[in-house]
Amino acid sequence: MNPDYSAAWKLLGKALASAGDTAAARTAYESGIACAERMGDKQAQREMQVFLKRLD
């Protein structure tokens, strides 16, 4: 997995959340948000922030 590809982090988080592993999903979304910020991908950043809030 390319660590600078924010879409991969988003999909990983969604897969982990669907599997019931919310702790790992949270970590994936947090990593994805940081990646999106570095890469300037505002849309992916916003989407993952929403998905992260839904885990609560």
C-alpha positions, 0 to 999 in steps of 0.5 A: 500500500502506498502510504501517501494514497489517501483513498487507500486509507479510506477504504482500509478504514471502511473495511475494518469498520465493516469487520467490526474492528473499530480501533483499527478503523480509527487508526486507519482513518487518523492516518488517512486524514494526516496523509490527506492533509500532507497531500492537500486532498481536502475532499478525502480529508473531510470524508474520513473525518465524517467516517471517524466521527461515525465510529463514536 
